[in-house]
Amino acid sequence: MNSDLVFPSIRARNLKGLDVELPSAFAGDRNIVAIAFQRNHQDLVDSWLPWFEQAALTDAGLRFYEVPTIGRIWAPVRKFIDGGMAAAIKEPVILQRTFTVYGDVNLLTQPLKIKDRSTISVFCVDRSGAVLWRGDGGYSDSLASELEEVLAASR
């Protein structure tokens, strides 16, 4: 899928407490980015993990990131929310690759043309922030097949 979408520059913080700018914090040549909008979206994000872990075995340039988006109304209690997520997760690799975005969620959804916040949006983004692929929802064989084609073509 060729796309003229570019991942917008947006401030985030990983669950280890490091402030970053996305997409420059994405360290892979190709980065799978799962954007969640609701707390109950975690199962949808997690549904991609077995596929990603398998794909990463043969693709050293592939990275996976989770980006929970949280409206600006919750920014004053960010430490509490992020601390709760970090305490529940505990796994250092996951804490490092989970970037929370607080604020105007439209700054992320509009440039990426995300219309449906009732599910997750999954993107493949290159090192420069160019969107190579996008899909919506949890793992499915058809979405994974599309993504595998894009990954193979971008190596």
C-alpha positions as CSV (number, residue, x, y, z in Angstrom):
1,M,0.0,0.0,0.0
2,N,1.5,3.3,-1.0
3,S,0.5,6.1,1.2
4,D,1.1,9.8,1.4
5,L,0.4,9.8,5.1
6,V,3.2,10.8,7.5
7,F,3.2,10.1,11.2
8,P,2.7,13.5,12.8
9,S,5.3,15.0,15.2
10,I,3.8,14.5,18.6
11,R,5.2,14.5,22.2
12,A,4.8,11.3,24.2
13,R,6.3,9.6,27.2
14,N,7.2,6.0,27.6
15,L,6.2,4.0,30.6
16,K,9.8,4.2,31.9
17,G,9.3,8.0,32.2
18,L,11.3,9.1,29.2
19,D,9.8,12.1,27.2
20,V,10.2,11.6,23.5
21,E,9.0,13.0,20.2
22,L,7.2,10.7,17.8
23,P,8.0,9.5,15.2
24,S,11.7,10.1,15.8
25,A,11.7,7.8,18.8
26,F,10.7,4.9,16.6
27,A,14.0,3.0,16.4
28,G,13.3,0.5,13.6
29,D,13.8,0.6,9.9
30,R,10.1,-0.4,9.9
31,N,8.0,0.2,13.0
32,I,4.6,-1.4,13.7
33,V,2.6,1.2,15.8
34,A,-0.6,0.2,17.4
35,I,-2.6,3.2,18.5
36,A,-5.3,2.6,21.1
37,F,-8.0,5.0,22.2
38,Q,-9.8,3.2,25.0
39,R,-8.7,1.1,28.0
40,N,-10.5,-2.0,26.6
41,H,-8.4,-1.8,23.5
42,Q,-5.4,-3.6,25.2
43,D,-6.7,-7.0,24.1
44,L,-6.8,-5.8,20.5
45,V,-3.2,-4.6,20.8
46,D,-2.1,-7.8,22.5
47,S,-3.6,-9.9,19.6
48,W,-0.8,-8.6,17.4
49,L,2.0,-9.6,19.7
50,P,2.4,-13.3,18.6
51,W,2.5,-12.2,15.0
52,F,5.0,-9.4,15.7
53,E,7.3,-11.7,17.8
54,Q,7.4,-14.2,15.0
55,A,8.1,-11.6,12.3
56,A,10.8,-10.0,14.4
57,L,12.7,-13.3,14.5
58,T,13.6,-12.9,10.8
59,D,13.6,-9.1,10.5
60,A,16.2,-7.3,12.6
61,G,14.9,-3.9,11.5
62,L,11.4,-4.4,12.8
63,R,10.1,-2.8,16.0
64,F,6.7,-2.8,17.7
65,Y,5.2,0.1,19.7
66,E,2.0,0.7,21.6
67,V,0.6,4.2,21.7
68,P,-2.3,4.7,24.1
69,T,-3.9,8.1,23.5
70,I,-5.5,9.8,26.4
71,G,-7.5,13.1,26.2
72,R,-6.1,16.3,27.7
73,I,-8.7,16.2,30.5
74,W,-6.6,13.4,32.0
75,A,-3.2,15.1,31.7
76,P,-3.2,16.4,35.4
77,V,-3.3,12.7,36.6
78,R,-0.8,11.4,34.0
79,K,1.6,10.2,36.7
80,F,-1.1,8.2,38.3
81,I,-2.4,6.7,35.0
82,D,1.1,5.9,33.6
83,G,2.2,4.6,37.0
84,G,-0.7,2.3,37.1
85,M,0.0,1.0,33.7
86,A,3.7,0.5,34.5
87,A,2.9,-1.3,37.8
88,A,0.6,-3.7,35.9
89,I,3.1,-4.3,33.1
90,K,6.5,-4.5,34.9
91,E,8.2,-5.9,31.8
92,P,11.0,-3.5,30.9
93,V,10.8,-4.1,27.2
94,I,7.1,-3.3,27.1
95,L,7.5,-0.2,29.4
96,Q,10.1,1.1,27.0
97,R,8.0,0.6,23.8
98,T,4.8,1.9,25.2
99,F,4.4,5.7,24.5
100,T,1.5,7.5,26.1
101,V,0.1,10.5,24.3
102,Y,-1.9,13.0,26.4
103,G,-3.7,16.0,25.0
104,D,-5.7,16.7,21.8
105,V,-6.1,13.3,20.3
106,N,-7.1,15.0,17.0
107,L,-3.4,16.0,16.6
108,L,-2.8,12.3,15.9
109,T,-6.0,11.1,14.4
110,Q,-6.5,13.9,11.8
111,P,-3.1,13.6,10.1
112,L,-3.3,9.8,10.1
113,K,-6.9,9.9,8.8
114,I,-8.2,7.8,11.7
115,K,-12.0,8.0,11.6
116,D,-12.9,5.2,14.0
117,R,-11.8,5.4,17.6
118,S,-13.9,2.4,18.6
119,T,-11.0,0.1,17.6
120,I,-7.2,0.3,17.4
121,S,-5.4,1.6,14.3
122,V,-2.2,-0.2,13.3
123,F,0.5,1.4,11.2
124,C,3.8,0.4,9.6
125,V,6.0,3.5,9.7
126,D,9.5,3.8,8.3
127,R,12.4,5.6,10.1
128,S,11.4,8.9,8.6
129,G,7.8,8.7,9.7
130,A,6.3,7.8,6.3
131,V,3.3,5.5,6.7
132,L,3.9,2.3,4.6
133,W,0.7,0.6,5.7
134,R,-2.3,0.9,7.9
135,G,-5.0,-1.3,9.2
136,D,-7.8,-1.2,11.8
137,G,-8.6,-3.6,14.5
138,G,-7.0,-6.6,16.2
139,Y,-5.0,-9.2,14.4
140,S,-6.5,-11.1,11.5
141,D,-4.9,-13.3,8.9
142,S,-5.9,-10.9,6.1
143,L,-4.4,-7.8,7.8
144,A,-1.2,-9.7,8.6
145,S,-0.9,-10.9,5.0
146,E,-1.2,-7.3,3.8
147,L,1.4,-6.2,6.3
148,E,3.8,-9.0,5.4
149,E,3.7,-8.0,1.8
150,V,4.5,-4.4,2.7
151,L,7.3,-5.5,5.0
152,A,8.8,-7.7,2.3
153,A,8.7,-5.0,-0.3
154,S,10.3,-2.4,2.1
155,R,13.4,-4.5,3.0
